[in-house]
Amino acid sequence: MSALPTPASPLPDDLGNGSASVIPLLRVDAGLRDAVPEDERRFAERVLVVPRRELGPGQWSPEALLSDSSRPFAALLLHGVVTYDVMLGGRCSANLLGPGDLFRPWRSPETSLPCDARWTVGGDAAIAVLDERFLVTARRWPNLTAVIYERLADQLDAAMVRAAIVALPRVEERVLALFWQLADRWGVVRPDAVVVELSLTHALIGRLVGAQRPTVSLALHALAADGLLRRTPEGAWALAHDSRAPLESRIDHRLADGDGDGPHPVRERPAPPSRPAIHTAALNRDVRSGDGH
């Protein structure tokens, strides 16, 4: 008896409408498709069928995902942009998720801090819910799991860069660095500028760089006056080709040598109990809502 899920009935090629409730994952994600040997892809497409959810503009409740599957372990953003906000002590930090990113929206941050969280969709978006069907299928094609781990590592790298951006002393530098990071993903190179095709409000930019909206507005005005960053009539953002120069000039090469100040425990503590496997972890944690403004 095969341990794989039962192949689904053939699905139409056009799965972009909001009425679709399931989707053949390999048809919409080239990276996962390439993880399966070519001579087995047709069969894998029929087997690896997962729930698909359309997300409308505005805030949304992660609990809605649980109705699609009893054991989801991740959501894969298929298209659109999702903002994840974490509120603490009256301040709000944001992260942007784009197509191909993985996240676990039904879980609260595992921390002793009194954090609050919310999820917001800008425009329309769609996600695929990865559940036990994906885990079972990955036993036959382990490279599917390797793709997931590689993307999570990329997202961790991006988070580390964002932490470095927030640590910059001047808000103008933070905003400039943020847009160059966004340009790596959403930028289009044109003769006169690199255009970041995202419509971002001053308030959202502030949450991304750890600054208040009025300060961000002043920083954007200064950057525009210097010809480094401007908003286009269409609502996108245009970076001057030489606008990275102010960031490069601040590199302190002494930091590359290290100073031996790595963390070390004051006293030895017993090892924490091992966490359950990702597919057996508790999935019923609530994500509390909040306005974060």
Order of alpha helices (4+ residues) and beta strands (2+ residues): beta-alpha-alpha-alpha-beta-beta-beta-beta-beta-beta-alpha-alpha-alpha-beta-beta-alpha-alpha-beta-beta-alpha
